[in-house]
Amino acid sequence: MPLDSSIYTLSALRLDGRRWNELRRINGQISTQQAADGSSYFEMGNTKIICTVNGPQEQKRGGGRDQSNEAKVEVEIGIAGFSGVDRKRRTRNDKRIQEMQYTISSAFQNTLFTHLYPHSTIAITLHVLSQDGSLLAACLNACTLALIDAGIPMSDYIAACTTGSMASYADKEDEADPLLDLNGSEEQELPFLTVGTSGGEDKVNVLIMETRVQMARLEAMISVGLDGCKQIRGILDGIVRAHGKKVLQSKVS
């Protein structure tokens, strides 16, 4: 059933009870998998991700020796068949998965201090347990927590979120108010983009738009997205600090 976007006004509530600039419930945990060098569990609404990090470790010998003086970030995403409504099984060759893997790898390749680990590999594995919008953003946030848990130096957190435009058609240009952190139903009906930043709002690491939108709406969408990333960065920092405090208390006792 198509969404009735006419109810989205700045004074009204969205279908899930949020206002236009409110995030969904966000929950995160660190060190959830003891067998991995770093791990995390991240919830963004009903989107739930498990992330594990292995490495840095020596690269496996292939046909030729790698002459790079930096570590290589490899990302693998597995989406459970029961994670979505359509129950569609996605393979590694799925175009959508490959695009996400490349985006995540590129983002962290430029954020991690890979020059400290020449001829090495940092392997990131993501397991999608449930998806209800903001999948790429949730994966980026989960990776940030897992890499911090693994103790790999990085310049700053990468915090990501989605933002959309309320009106779906060009004839409703005057009603095109931005929306923050879209859920699955909203993503199916509204134009949206994913933005990821580091250093608060200083640097944009990821900016992906998978739908078409009028240029006049783009500035407002990006502005709301940057503000959302700033909020999520504060949440990620709180998760890391709470975990660090817990570790210190366990060692003292």
Summary of the structure (lengths in Angstrom):
residues: 253
radius of gyration: 19.0
end to end distance: 55.6
largest distance: 64.3
contacts: 816
relative contact order: 0.17
helix: 34%
strand: 27%
